[in-house]
Amino acid sequence: MTVKRFSVVEWSAQGVKHHDDTLAEEVAVALVYNDISHVVMMCTPQNLEDFARGFSLSEGIIERAEQIYGITLCPQDLGIEVHIELASSCFMALKQRRRALVGRTGCGLCGTEQLAMVEHPLRPLSFTQQFALSHLASALDQLKAMQPIGQQTACTHIAAWVDGQGRVCAGYEDIGRHVALDKLLGARSKAEWGKEGCVLISSRASYEIVQKAISCGVEVLCAASAATQRAVDLAQAQGLTLVGFSRGHRAIIYTHAQRVISQSDD
């Protein structure tokens, strides 16, 4: 279950009324690598295997999905433990830079112990594709059918993959935009549809969103809202095409516009 009913009192200029409302479920999810707990995030409790895989990739814990040998979900009284079996080389590297991190909704950097831990090494992106911004209008329309929790609660973000023909291949929603993106990146690492296209997110493009996209080799990132200054600086330095205010028939291209074309060749 990802939504729950709750009795509320609604106030308006017309008066007060009592009714049931629908709330998005939020649980504590602990990612446990080779029996050592690494991070606790507040998440919507679905697609947690994809979340574990995507988080591991976007945080640089692994370089390839194949370096995870197994993922097991273990419900607990206080939340869900996701046990991840890592390749020994990845686990040794993780122990060298292990950090204490408690993530709260909307902020994946909360709890980082030292400023130096905010960044991790990134490989500059290659320039292998172009993307037609004319696809955004139809992609945004397609997203509506992929947000059942959001439609009921108005409480979630969504991250989606849009292919070169404008088809939304997959969309993952969560109360946290970083978690929604990790779920998408985890699914993309095992899917054929993730080779060419762009990530479309329903939020702003913050530094960590951009960092996660670059870590997973995404060349084009389109955000529904604005980008932050540090996100733009990182995108410029690492070769990411960053697009903000992606509203269908209007967009702001912040960096590396050479990947963007206005119309599809189809």
Accessible surface in RSA format (square Angstrom, percent):
REM  Atomic radii and reference values for relative SASA: ProtOr
REM  Chains: A
REM  Algorithm: Lee & Richards
REM  Probe-radius: 1.40
REM  Slices: 20
REM RES _ NUM      All-atoms   Total-Side   Main-Chain    Non-polar    All polar
REM                ABS   REL    ABS   REL    ABS   REL    ABS   REL    ABS   REL
RES MET A   1   173.29  89.7 107.85  71.4  65.43 155.8 110.40  93.9  62.88  83.3
RES THR A   2    29.35  20.9  26.55  26.9   2.80   6.7  10.77  14.5  18.58  28.1
RES VAL A   3    30.21  19.9  28.13  25.5   2.08   5.0  28.13  24.4   2.08   5.6
RES LYS A   4   111.20  54.2 107.28  65.8   3.92   9.3  59.36  53.4  51.84  55.2
RES ARG A   5   151.06  63.4 123.86  63.1  27.19  64.7  67.83  92.7  83.22  50.4
RES PHE A   6   119.50  59.8 114.75  71.1   4.76  12.4 119.35  72.4   0.15   0.4
RES SER A   7    85.66  72.4  70.10  93.6  15.56  35.8  40.94  87.2  44.71  62.6
RES VAL A   8    39.75  26.2  31.97  28.9   7.77  18.7  38.05  33.1   1.70   4.6
RES VAL A   9    92.00  60.5  63.61  57.6  28.40  68.4  63.61  55.3  28.40  77.0
RES GLU A  10    71.43  41.0  66.17  50.1   5.26  12.5  26.47  51.2  44.96  36.7
RES TRP A  11   192.98  77.4 172.33  83.4  20.65  48.5 146.73  78.2  46.24  75.0
RES SER A  12    39.35  33.3  34.02  45.4   5.33  12.3  26.22  55.8  13.13  18.4
RES ALA A  13    93.36  85.8  53.48  82.5  39.87  90.7  58.96  83.0  34.40  91.1
RES GLN A  14   165.64  92.6 125.15  91.5  40.48  96.4  70.32 149.7  95.32  72.3
RES GLY A  15    35.01  43.2   0.00   N/A  35.01  43.2  32.56  89.4   2.45   5.5
RES VAL A  16    91.72  60.4  57.41  52.0  34.31  82.7  58.09  50.5  33.62  91.2
RES LYS A  17   123.64  60.3 119.72  73.5   3.93   9.3  67.12  60.4  56.52  60.2
RES HIS A  18   142.79  78.0 116.27  80.8  26.52  67.8  79.33  81.8  63.45  73.8
RES HIS A  19    71.20  38.9  57.64  40.1  13.55  34.7  63.44  65.4   7.75   9.0
RES ASP A  20    74.76  52.4  60.58  60.3  14.17  33.5   7.74  18.2  67.02  66.8
RES ASP A  21    56.67  39.7  55.32  55.1   1.35   3.2   2.20   5.2  54.48  54.3
RES THR A  22    14.09  10.0  10.89  11.0   3.19   7.6   1.85   2.5  12.24  18.5
RES LEU A  23    79.14  44.1  77.93  55.7   1.21   3.0  79.08  55.5   0.05   0.1
RES ALA A  24    17.49  16.1   0.07   0.1  17.43  39.6   0.08   0.1  17.41  46.1
RES GLU A  25    32.77  18.8  27.77  21.0   5.00  11.9  10.46  20.2  22.31  18.2
RES GLU A  26    85.50  49.1  60.50  45.8  24.99  59.5  12.15  23.5  73.34  59.9
RES VAL A  27    26.32  17.3  21.87  19.8   4.45  10.7  26.32  22.9   0.00   0.0
RES ALA A  28    26.95  24.8  23.84  36.8   3.11   7.1  23.84  33.6   3.11   8.2
RES VAL A  29     0.00   0.0   0.00   0.0   0.00   0.0   0.00   0.0   0.00   0.0
RES ALA A  30    15.49  14.2  14.83  22.9   0.66   1.5  14.83  20.9   0.66   1.7
RES LEU A  31     0.00   0.0   0.00   0.0   0.00   0.0   0.00   0.0   0.00   0.0
RES VAL A  32     6.82   4.5   6.70   6.1   0.12   0.3   6.70   5.8   0.12   0.3
RES TYR A  33     0.59   0.3   0.59   0.3   0.00   0.0   0.59   0.4   0.00   0.0
RES ASN A  34    47.34  32.6  26.73  25.8  20.61  49.6  20.05  48.3  27.29  26.4
RES ASP A  35   123.35  86.4  95.71  95.3  27.65  65.4  27.71  65.2  95.64  95.4
RES ILE A  36    62.02  35.3  59.87  44.6   2.14   5.2  61.59  44.3   0.43   1.2
RES SER A  37    53.95  45.6  45.16  60.3   8.80  20.3  35.70  76.0  18.25  25.6
RES HIS A  38    12.04   6.6   5.52   3.8   6.51  16.7   3.46   3.6   8.57  10.0
RES VAL A  39     2.34   1.5   0.00   0.0   2.34   5.6   2.34   2.0   0.00   0.0
RES VAL A  40    48.44  31.9  48.40  43.8   0.04   0.1  48.40  42.1   0.04   0.1
RES MET A  41     9.95   5.2   9.95   6.6   0.00   0.0   9.95   8.5   0.00   0.0
RES MET A  42    59.81  31.0  56.36  37.3   3.44   8.2  42.26  35.9  17.55  23.2
RES CYS A  43     0.00   0.0   0.00   0.0   0.00   0.0   0.00   0.0   0.00   0.0
RES THR A  44     0.00   0.0   0.00   0.0   0.00   0.0   0.00   0.0   0.00   0.0
RES PRO A  45    28.56  20.8   8.88   8.1  19.69  71.6   8.88   7.3  19.69 122.3
RES GLN A  46    51.04  28.5  44.32  32.4   6.72  16.0  19.74  42.0  31.30  23.7
RES ASN A  47    61.85  42.7  47.74  46.1  14.11  34.0   4.92  11.8  56.93  55.0
RES LEU A  48     4.79   2.7   3.70   2.6   1.09   2.7   3.70   2.6   1.09   2.9
RES GLU A  49    72.90  41.9  72.90  55.2   0.00   0.0  27.71  53.6  45.19  36.9
RES ASP A  50    25.53  17.9  25.20  25.1   0.32   0.8   0.76   1.8  24.77  24.7
RES PHE A  51     0.00   0.0   0.00   0.0   0.00   0.0   0.00   0.0   0.00   0.0
RES ALA A  52     0.00   0.0   0.00   0.0   0.00   0.0   0.00   0.0   0.00   0.0
RES ARG A  53    40.47  17.0  40.47  20.6   0.00   0.0   0.00   0.0  40.47  24.5
RES GLY A  54     0.00   0.0   0.00   N/A   0.00   0.0   0.00   0.0   0.00   0.0
RES PHE A  55     3.45   1.7   3.45   2.1   0.00   0.0   3.45   2.1   0.00   0.0
RES SER A  56     0.00   0.0   0.00   0.0   0.00   0.0   0.00   0.0   0.00   0.0
RES LEU A  57    18.05  10.1  14.97  10.7   3.08   7.7  14.97  10.5   3.08   8.3
RES SER A  58     0.03   0.0   0.00   0.0   0.03   0.1   0.00   0.0   0.03   0.0
RES GLU A  59     7.76   4.5   7.62   5.8   0.14   0.3   1.91   3.7   5.86   4.8
RES GLY A  60    38.36  47.3   0.00   N/A  38.36  47.3  17.45  47.9  20.92  46.8
RES ILE A  61     8.62   4.9   0.64   0.5   7.98  19.2   2.68   1.9   5.94  16.1
RES ILE A  62     4.25   2.4   0.00   0.0   4.25  10.2   1.37   1.0   2.87   7.8
RES GLU A  63   115.85  66.5  88.46  66.9  27.39  65.2  39.66  76.7  76.20  62.2
RES ARG A  64   129.47  54.4 125.46  64.0   4.02   9.6  57.22  78.2  72.25  43.8
RES ALA A  65     7.46   6.9   1.27   2.0   6.19  14.1   1.27   1.8   6.19  16.4
RES GLU A  66   110.84  63.6  96.60  73.1  14.24  33.9  62.05 120.0  48.79  39.8
RES GLN A  67    24.39  13.6  23.40  17.1   1.00   2.4   5.65  12.0  18.74  14.2
RES ILE A  68    19.93  11.3   4.40   3.3  15.53  37.4   4.40   3.2  15.53  42.1
RES TYR A  69   141.39  66.0 104.14  59.3  37.25  96.9  76.14  57.2  65.25  80.4
RES GLY A  70    28.83  35.6   0.00   N/A  28.83  35.6  28.31  77.7   0.52   1.2
RES ILE A  71    35.99  20.5   6.00   4.5  29.98  72.3   6.12   4.4  29.87  81.0
RES THR A  72    80.35  57.2  76.89  78.0   3.46   8.3  48.56  65.2  31.80  48.1
RES LEU A  73    67.23  37.4  47.12  33.7  20.11  50.6  47.12  33.1  20.11  54.1
RES CYS A  74    36.23  27.4  33.24  37.1   2.99   7.0  10.52  26.7  25.71  27.7
RES PRO A  75   108.28  78.9  88.14  80.3  20.14  73.2  88.62  73.2  19.66 122.2
RES GLN A  76    93.94  52.5  72.59  53.1  21.34  50.8  24.13  51.4  69.80  52.9
RES ASP A  77   154.69 108.4 114.70 114.2  40.00  94.6  36.20  85.2 118.49 118.2
RES LEU A  78   167.85  93.5 146.92 105.1  20.93  52.6 152.55 107.1  15.30  41.2
RES GLY A  79    15.23  18.8   0.00   N/A  15.23  18.8  11.64  31.9   3.59   8.0
RES ILE A  80    32.19  18.3  28.90  21.5   3.30   7.9  29.25  21.1   2.95   8.0
RES GLU A  81    56.75  32.6  56.75  42.9   0.00   0.0   5.82  11.3  50.93  41.6
RES VAL A  82     0.00   0.0   0.00   0.0   0.00   0.0   0.00   0.0   0.00   0.0
RES HIS A  83    51.46  28.1  49.20  34.2   2.26   5.8  40.76  42.0  10.71  12.5
RES ILE A  84     2.46   1.4   0.00   0.0   2.46   5.9   0.92   0.7   1.54   4.2
RES GLU A  85    97.63  56.1  94.19  71.3   3.44   8.2  30.90  59.8  66.73  54.5
RES LEU A  86     5.41   3.0   0.00   0.0   5.41  13.6   0.00   0.0   5.41  14.5
RES ALA A  87     9.30   8.6   9.30  14.4   0.00   0.0   9.30  13.1   0.00   0.0
RES SER A  88    86.76  73.3  79.24 105.8   7.51  17.3  46.76  99.6  40.00  56.0
RES SER A  89    78.08  66.0  63.90  85.3  14.17  32.7  55.31 117.8  22.76  31.9
RES CYS A  90    10.93   8.3   6.94   7.7   3.99   9.4   3.67   9.3   7.26   7.8
RES PHE A  91    27.12  13.6  27.12  16.8   0.00   0.0  27.12  16.4   0.00   0.0
RES MET A  92   102.88  53.3 102.68  68.0   0.20   0.5  86.24  73.3  16.64  22.0
RES ALA A  93    56.56  52.0  48.18  74.3   8.39  19.1  54.19  76.3   2.37   6.3
RES LEU A  94     5.52   3.1   3.68   2.6   1.84   4.6   5.00   3.5   0.52   1.4
RES LYS A  95    93.85  45.8  73.20  44.9  20.65  49.2  30.62  27.6  63.23  67.4
RES GLN A  96   151.83  84.9 116.34  85.0  35.48  84.5  42.65  90.8 109.18  82.8
RES ARG A  97    95.00  39.9  84.23  42.9  10.77  25.6  60.77  83.1  34.23  20.7
RES ARG A  98   110.50  46.4  90.66  46.2  19.83  47.2  16.54  22.6  93.95  56.9
RES ARG A  99    18.92   7.9  15.92   8.1   3.00   7.1   6.21   8.5  12.71   7.7
RES ALA A 100    59.91  55.1  48.85  75.4  11.06  25.2  57.18  80.5   2.73   7.2
RES LEU A 101     7.36   4.1   0.98   0.7   6.38  16.0   1.37   1.0   5.99  16.1
RES VAL A 102    80.12  52.7  79.79  72.2   0.33   0.8  79.79  69.3   0.33   0.9
RES GLY A 103     1.21   1.5   0.00   N/A   1.21   1.5   0.08   0.2   1.12   2.5
RES ARG A 104   146.83  61.7 143.24  73.0   3.59   8.6  55.33  75.6  91.50  55.5
RES THR A 105    71.47  50.8  47.52  48.2  23.95  57.1  44.69  60.0  26.78  40.5
RES GLY A 106    22.23  27.4   0.00   N/A  22.23  27.4  12.64  34.7   9.60  21.5
RES CYS A 107    51.75  39.1  49.11  54.8   2.64   6.2  18.79  47.6  32.96  35.5
RES GLY A 108     3.55   4.4   0.00   N/A   3.55   4.4   1.08   3.0   2.47   5.5
RES LEU A 109    51.42  28.6  45.24  32.4   6.19  15.5  45.47  31.9   5.95  16.0
RES CYS A 110    32.32  24.4  23.66  26.4   8.66  20.4  10.94  27.7  21.39  23.1
RES GLY A 111    45.66  56.3   0.00   N/A  45.66  56.3  26.77  73.5  18.89  42.3
RES THR A 112    29.63  21.1   6.16   6.2  23.48  56.0   6.16   8.3  23.48  35.5
RES GLU A 113   108.74  62.4  72.77  55.1  35.97  85.6  29.69  57.4  79.05  64.5
RES GLN A 114   109.19  61.1 100.94  73.8   8.25  19.6  32.84  69.9  76.34  57.9
RES LEU A 115   164.17  91.4 148.51 106.2  15.65  39.4 149.32 104.9  14.85  40.0
RES ALA A 116    86.64  79.7  56.73  87.5  29.91  68.0  70.54  99.3  16.10  42.7
RES MET A 117    47.60  24.7  35.92  23.8  11.69  27.8  41.84  35.6   5.76   7.6
RES VAL A 118    24.17  15.9  22.44  20.3   1.74   4.2  22.44  19.5   1.74   4.7
RES GLU A 119    96.06  55.1  83.72  63.3  12.34  29.4  22.10  42.8  73.95  60.4
RES HIS A 120    26.09  14.3  16.77  11.7   9.32  23.9  15.41  15.9  10.68  12.4
RES PRO A 121   133.42  97.2 105.73  96.4  27.69 100.7 118.00  97.4  15.42  95.8
RES LEU A 122    35.01  19.5   7.68   5.5  27.33  68.7  10.76   7.6  24.25  65.3
RES ARG A 123   179.44  75.3 171.75  87.6   7.69  18.3  74.87 102.3 104.58  63.4
RES PRO A 124   100.24  73.1  82.56  75.3  17.67  64.2  82.56  68.2  17.67 109.8
RES LEU A 125    20.57  11.5   8.68   6.2  11.89  29.9  10.90   7.7   9.67  26.0
RES SER A 126    72.64  61.4  60.46  80.7  12.18  28.1  28.34  60.4  44.30  62.1
RES PHE A 127   100.48  50.3  67.14  41.6  33.35  86.8  67.79  41.1  32.70  93.6
RES THR A 128    91.80  65.3  61.77  62.6  30.02  71.5  61.29  82.3  30.51  46.1
RES GLN A 129    22.44  12.6   6.39   4.7  16.05  38.2  10.41  22.2  12.04   9.1
RES GLN A 130   105.56  59.0  82.08  60.0  23.48  55.9  23.84  50.8  81.72  62.0
RES PHE A 131     2.01   1.0   0.14   0.1   1.87   4.9   2.01   1.2   0.00   0.0
RES ALA A 132     4.65   4.3   2.48   3.8   2.17   4.9   2.48   3.5   2.17   5.7
RES LEU A 133    26.37  14.7  23.79  17.0   2.58   6.5  24.12  16.9   2.25   6.1
RES SER A 134    46.09  38.9  18.72  25.0  27.37  63.1  26.52  56.5  19.56  27.4
RES HIS A 135    18.04   9.9  17.14  11.9   0.90   2.3   8.42   8.7   9.62  11.2
RES LEU A 136     1.65   0.9   1.65   1.2   0.00   0.0   1.65   1.2   0.00   0.0
RES ALA A 137    23.93  22.0  20.30  31.3   3.63   8.3  22.19  31.2   1.74   4.6
RES SER A 138    54.95  46.4  49.04  65.4   5.91  13.6  45.13  96.1   9.82  13.8
RES ALA A 139     0.00   0.0   0.00   0.0   0.00   0.0   0.00   0.0   0.00   0.0
RES LEU A 140    42.23  23.5  38.21  27.3   4.02  10.1  38.22  26.8   4.00  10.8
RES ASP A 141    89.00  62.3  78.85  78.5  10.15  24.0  24.64  58.0  64.36  64.2
RES GLN A 142    62.41  34.9  52.74  38.5   9.67  23.0  39.22  83.5  23.19  17.6
RES LEU A 143     7.51   4.2   7.51   5.4   0.00   0.0   7.51   5.3   0.00   0.0
RES LYS A 144   130.04  63.4 127.88  78.5   2.16   5.1  83.12  74.8  46.91  50.0
RES ALA A 145    90.81  83.5  57.12  88.2  33.69  76.6  65.29  91.9  25.53  67.6
RES MET A 146    58.16  30.1  47.37  31.4  10.79  25.7  52.83  44.9   5.33   7.1
RES GLN A 147    35.58  19.9  35.58  26.0   0.00   0.0   2.65   5.6  32.93  25.0
RES PRO A 148    76.77  55.9  71.16  64.9   5.60  20.4  76.10  62.8   0.66   4.1
RES ILE A 149     4.41   2.5   4.41   3.3   0.00   0.0   4.41   3.2   0.00   0.0
RES GLY A 150    13.15  16.2   0.00   N/A  13.15  16.2   6.89  18.9   6.26  14.0
RES GLN A 151   122.74  68.6  82.90  60.6  39.84  94.9  42.52  90.5  80.21  60.8
RES GLN A 152    98.06  54.8  73.54  53.7  24.52  58.4  34.56  73.6  63.50  48.2
RES THR A 153    24.14  17.2   0.77   0.8  23.37  55.7   4.64   6.2  19.50  29.5
RES ALA A 154   101.56  93.4  60.66  93.6  40.90  93.0  72.47 102.1  29.09  77.1
RES CYS A 155    65.52  49.6  47.07  52.5  18.45  43.4  14.14  35.8  51.39  55.4
RES THR A 156    22.15  15.8   0.00   0.0  22.15  52.8   1.05   1.4  21.11  31.9
RES HIS A 157    58.16  31.8  58.16  40.4   0.00   0.0  33.12  34.1  25.04  29.1
RES ILE A 158     1.20   0.7   0.09   0.1   1.11   2.7   0.17   0.1   1.03   2.8
RES ALA A 159     0.64   0.6   0.64   1.0   0.00   0.0   0.64   0.9   0.00   0.0
RES ALA A 160     0.00   0.0   0.00   0.0   0.00   0.0   0.00   0.0   0.00   0.0
RES TRP A 161     2.21   0.9   2.21   1.1   0.00   0.0   2.21   1.2   0.00   0.0
RES VAL A 162     0.00   0.0   0.00   0.0   0.00   0.0   0.00   0.0   0.00   0.0
RES ASP A 163    15.41  10.8  15.41  15.3   0.00   0.0   9.34  22.0   6.08   6.1
RES GLY A 164    30.94  38.2   0.00   N/A  30.94  38.2  16.35  44.9  14.60  32.7
RES GLN A 165   123.96  69.3 104.48  76.4  19.48  46.4  42.17  89.8  81.79  62.0
RES GLY A 166     3.41   4.2   0.00   N/A   3.41   4.2   1.78   4.9   1.62   3.6
RES ARG A 167   137.56  57.8 134.28  68.4   3.28   7.8  60.02  82.0  77.54  47.0
RES VAL A 168     8.22   5.4   0.00   0.0   8.22  19.8   0.00   0.0   8.22  22.3
RES CYS A 169    24.94  18.9   0.65   0.7  24.29  57.1   1.13   2.9  23.80  25.7
RES ALA A 170    14.67  13.5   9.71  15.0   4.96  11.3  14.67  20.7   0.00   0.0
RES GLY A 171    22.31  27.5   0.00   N/A  22.31  27.5   0.00   0.0  22.31  50.0
RES TYR A 172    34.12  15.9  31.96  18.2   2.16   5.6  10.95   8.2  23.16  28.6
RES GLU A 173     5.22   3.0   3.73   2.8   1.49   3.5   3.15   6.1   2.07   1.7
RES ASP A 174     0.00   0.0   0.00   0.0   0.00   0.0   0.00   0.0   0.00   0.0
RES ILE A 175    14.67   8.3   7.77   5.8   6.90  16.6   7.77   5.6   6.90  18.7
RES GLY A 176     2.33   2.9   0.00   N/A   2.33   2.9   2.33   6.4   0.00   0.0
RES ARG A 177    19.60   8.2  17.98   9.2   1.62   3.9   4.49   6.1  15.11   9.2
RES HIS A 178     8.21   4.5   8.21   5.7   0.00   0.0   3.86   4.0   4.35   5.1
RES VAL A 179     3.64   2.4   3.64   3.3   0.00   0.0   3.64   3.2   0.00   0.0
RES ALA A 180     0.69   0.6   0.69   1.1   0.00   0.0   0.69   1.0   0.00   0.0
RES LEU A 181     0.00   0.0   0.00   0.0   0.00   0.0   0.00   0.0   0.00   0.0
RES ASP A 182     1.24   0.9   1.24   1.2   0.00   0.0   0.00   0.0   1.24   1.2
RES LYS A 183     0.05   0.0   0.05   0.0   0.00   0.0   0.05   0.0   0.00   0.0
RES LEU A 184     0.00   0.0   0.00   0.0   0.00   0.0   0.00   0.0   0.00   0.0
RES LEU A 185     1.73   1.0   0.02   0.0   1.71   4.3   0.02   0.0   1.71   4.6
RES GLY A 186     0.00   0.0   0.00   N/A   0.00   0.0   0.00   0.0   0.00   0.0
RES ALA A 187    11.78  10.8   6.39   9.9   5.38  12.2   9.34  13.2   2.43   6.4
RES ARG A 188    36.24  15.2  30.95  15.8   5.30  12.6   2.93   4.0  33.31  20.2
RES SER A 189    42.11  35.6   8.42  11.2  33.69  77.6  19.66  41.9  22.44  31.4
RES LYS A 190   125.09  61.0  85.63  52.5  39.47  94.0  56.87  51.2  68.22  72.7
RES ALA A 191    29.81  27.4  11.15  17.2  18.66  42.4  17.42  24.5  12.39  32.8
RES GLU A 192   138.04  79.3 126.03  95.3  12.02  28.6  67.26 130.1  70.79  57.8
RES TRP A 193    60.52  24.3  46.64  22.6  13.88  32.6  42.19  22.5  18.33  29.7
RES GLY A 194     6.00   7.4   0.00   N/A   6.00   7.4   2.27   6.2   3.73   8.4
RES LYS A 195   150.47  73.4 127.36  78.1  23.11  55.0  88.36  79.5  62.11  66.2
RES GLU A 196   102.20  58.7  96.81  73.2   5.39  12.8  27.08  52.4  75.12  61.3
RES GLY A 197     1.20   1.5   0.00   N/A   1.20   1.5   0.55   1.5   0.65   1.4
RES CYS A 198     0.00   0.0   0.00   0.0   0.00   0.0   0.00   0.0   0.00   0.0
RES VAL A 199     0.00   0.0   0.00   0.0   0.00   0.0   0.00   0.0   0.00   0.0
RES LEU A 200     0.48   0.3   0.48   0.3   0.00   0.0   0.48   0.3   0.00   0.0
RES ILE A 201     3.16   1.8   2.79   2.1   0.36   0.9   2.91   2.1   0.25   0.7
RES SER A 202    42.54  36.0  21.63  28.9  20.91  48.2  23.89  50.9  18.66  26.1
RES SER A 203     6.58   5.6   2.10   2.8   4.47  10.3   6.48  13.8   0.10   0.1
RES ARG A 204   109.88  46.1 107.18  54.6   2.69   6.4  29.04  39.7  80.84  49.0
RES ALA A 205     0.03   0.0   0.03   0.0   0.00   0.0   0.03   0.0   0.00   0.0
RES SER A 206    13.92  11.8  13.92  18.6   0.00   0.0  13.79  29.4   0.14   0.2
RES TYR A 207    21.49  10.0  20.15  11.5   1.34   3.5  18.31  13.8   3.18   3.9
RES GLU A 208     7.76   4.5   6.80   5.1   0.95   2.3   3.27   6.3   4.48   3.7
RES ILE A 209     0.15   0.1   0.15   0.1   0.00   0.0   0.15   0.1   0.00   0.0
RES VAL A 210     0.00   0.0   0.00   0.0   0.00   0.0   0.00   0.0   0.00   0.0
RES GLN A 211     3.52   2.0   3.52   2.6   0.00   0.0   0.00   0.0   3.52   2.7
RES LYS A 212     3.04   1.5   3.04   1.9   0.00   0.0   2.03   1.8   1.00   1.1
RES ALA A 213     0.00   0.0   0.00   0.0   0.00   0.0   0.00   0.0   0.00   0.0
RES ILE A 214     5.20   3.0   0.07   0.0   5.13  12.4   0.07   0.0   5.13  13.9
RES SER A 215    37.28  31.5   3.80   5.1  33.48  77.1   9.52  20.3  27.76  38.9
RES CYS A 216    22.62  17.1   3.98   4.4  18.63  43.8  12.84  32.5   9.78  10.5
RES GLY A 217    37.20  45.9   0.00   N/A  37.20  45.9  24.04  66.0  13.16  29.5
RES VAL A 218     0.37   0.2   0.00   0.0   0.37   0.9   0.37   0.3   0.00   0.0
RES GLU A 219    16.19   9.3  14.07  10.6   2.12   5.0   3.15   6.1  13.04  10.6
RES VAL A 220     0.00   0.0   0.00   0.0   0.00   0.0   0.00   0.0   0.00   0.0
RES LEU A 221     0.00   0.0   0.00   0.0   0.00   0.0   0.00   0.0   0.00   0.0
RES CYS A 222     0.00   0.0   0.00   0.0   0.00   0.0   0.00   0.0   0.00   0.0
RES ALA A 223     0.00   0.0   0.00   0.0   0.00   0.0   0.00   0.0   0.00   0.0
RES ALA A 224    22.21  20.4  21.53  33.2   0.68   1.5  21.65  30.5   0.56   1.5
RES SER A 225    40.20  34.0  40.20  53.6   0.00   0.0  15.40  32.8  24.80  34.7
RES ALA A 226    35.34  32.5  34.72  53.6   0.62   1.4  35.04  49.3   0.30   0.8
RES ALA A 227    18.99  17.5   0.00   0.0  18.99  43.2   0.74   1.0  18.25  48.3
RES THR A 228    52.27  37.2  45.84  46.5   6.43  15.3  50.80  68.2   1.47   2.2
RES GLN A 229   129.96  72.7 115.17  84.2  14.79  35.2  68.22 145.2  61.74  46.8
RES ARG A 230   110.76  46.5 109.97  56.1   0.79   1.9  40.41  55.2  70.35  42.6
RES ALA A 231     0.00   0.0   0.00   0.0   0.00   0.0   0.00   0.0   0.00   0.0
RES VAL A 232    34.57  22.7  34.57  31.3   0.00   0.0  34.57  30.0   0.00   0.0
RES ASP A 233    75.60  53.0  68.29  68.0   7.31  17.3  27.25  64.1  48.35  48.2
RES LEU A 234    23.37  13.0  19.72  14.1   3.65   9.2  23.08  16.2   0.29   0.8
RES ALA A 235     0.00   0.0   0.00   0.0   0.00   0.0   0.00   0.0   0.00   0.0
RES GLN A 236    97.14  54.3  90.24  66.0   6.89  16.4  39.60  84.3  57.54  43.6
RES ALA A 237    73.10  67.2  38.74  59.8  34.36  78.2  49.42  69.6  23.69  62.7
RES GLN A 238    33.08  18.5  32.60  23.8   0.49   1.2   0.49   1.0  32.60  24.7
RES GLY A 239     6.70   8.3   0.00   N/A   6.70   8.3   5.96  16.4   0.73   1.6
RES LEU A 240     0.00   0.0   0.00   0.0   0.00   0.0   0.00   0.0   0.00   0.0
RES THR A 241     0.00   0.0   0.00   0.0   0.00   0.0   0.00   0.0   0.00   0.0
RES LEU A 242     0.07   0.0   0.07   0.1   0.00   0.0   0.07   0.1   0.00   0.0
RES VAL A 243     0.00   0.0   0.00   0.0   0.00   0.0   0.00   0.0   0.00   0.0
RES GLY A 244     0.00   0.0   0.00   N/A   0.00   0.0   0.00   0.0   0.00   0.0
RES PHE A 245    59.67  29.9  59.67  37.0   0.00   0.0  59.67  36.2   0.00   0.0
RES SER A 246     0.84   0.7   0.00   0.0   0.84   1.9   0.00   0.0   0.84   1.2
RES ARG A 247   134.40  56.4 110.25  56.2  24.15  57.5  45.61  62.3  88.79  53.8
RES GLY A 248     6.95   8.6   0.00   N/A   6.95   8.6   2.28   6.3   4.67  10.5
RES HIS A 249   175.88  96.1 136.49  94.9  39.39 100.8 102.73 105.9  73.15  85.1
RES ARG A 250   139.83  58.7 128.89  65.7  10.94  26.0  67.36  92.1  72.46  43.9
RES ALA A 251    28.60  26.3   4.07   6.3  24.53  55.8   4.07   5.7  24.53  65.0
RES ILE A 252    66.59  37.9  65.21  48.6   1.39   3.3  66.59  48.0   0.00   0.0
RES ILE A 253    64.71  36.8  36.86  27.5  27.85  67.1  36.86  26.5  27.85  75.6
RES TYR A 254    66.59  31.1  37.24  21.2  29.35  76.4  36.89  27.7  29.70  36.6
RES THR A 255     4.96   3.5   0.87   0.9   4.09   9.7   4.78   6.4   0.18   0.3
RES HIS A 256    32.97  18.0  22.87  15.9  10.10  25.8  22.40  23.1  10.58  12.3
RES ALA A 257    54.25  49.9  44.80  69.1   9.45  21.5  45.09  63.5   9.17  24.3
RES GLN A 258   110.39  61.7  87.86  64.2  22.53  53.6  60.42 128.6  49.96  37.9
RES ARG A 259     2.91   1.2   2.26   1.2   0.65   1.5   2.91   4.0   0.00   0.0
RES VAL A 260    20.69  13.6   4.81   4.4  15.88  38.3   4.81   4.2  15.88  43.1
RES ILE A 261    49.70  28.3  45.18  33.7   4.52  10.9  49.70  35.8   0.00   0.0
RES SER A 262    83.21  70.3  70.23  93.7  12.98  29.9  46.31  98.6  36.91  51.7
RES GLN A 263   121.52  68.0 116.79  85.4   4.73  11.3  46.51  99.0  75.01  56.9
RES SER A 264    34.62  29.3  15.84  21.1  18.78  43.3  13.70  29.2  20.92  29.3
RES ASP A 265   139.51  97.7 101.67 101.2  37.84  89.5  41.23  97.0  98.29  98.0
RES ASP A 266   137.10  96.0  69.94  69.6  67.15 158.8  67.16 158.1  69.93  69.7
END  Absolute sums over single chains surface
CHAIN  1 A    12720.6       9947.7       2773.0       6843.4       5877.2
END  Absolute sums over all chains
TOTAL         12720.6       9947.7       2773.0       6843.4       5877.2
